[in-house]
Amino acid sequence: MSEIPPAPSDSQLICAKCQQPLVLGKVTASYLGNDFPVDLLRCPGCGFTYVPEALALGKMLDVERALEDK
């Protein structure tokens, strides 16, 4: 999975729990025993990861369907 740059408005996102701005960082998405490194916005305090709707309903959904079809 390739890096998805945050939308301009995403740079203003604040963690509801920690009240810290989210920063771009490496996370590992896992599905059906497969791991995918991806850069996403996350909270430096608690580690909450923000998955933009476009990514969840686009590329991630495509990968999910491909894996389930195997």
Residue pairs with C-beta under 8 A, 6 or more apart in sequence:
1 29
1 36
1 37
1 38
1 59
1 60
1 63
2 38
3 38
3 39
4 38
4 39
4 40
4 52
4 54
4 55
4 59
6 24
6 41
6 52
7 52
7 54
10 22
10 41
10 50
10 52
11 21
12 21
13 21
13 22
13 41
13 50
14 20
14 21
14 22
15 21
15 22
15 43
15 45
15 46
15 48
17 43
17 45
17 46
17 48
18 43
18 45
18 46
18 48
20 43
20 44
20 45
22 41
22 42
22 43
22 48
22 50
23 41
23 42
23 43
23 44
24 39
24 40
24 41
24 42
25 39
25 40
25 41
25 42
25 44
26 37
26 38
26 39
27 37
27 38
27 39
27 40
27 42
27 49
28 35
28 36
28 37
28 38
29 35
29 36
29 37
29 38
29 60
30 36
31 63
31 64
31 67
32 67
32 68
34 67
36 63
40 49
40 50
40 51
40 55
41 49
41 50
42 48
42 49
42 50
43 49
51 60
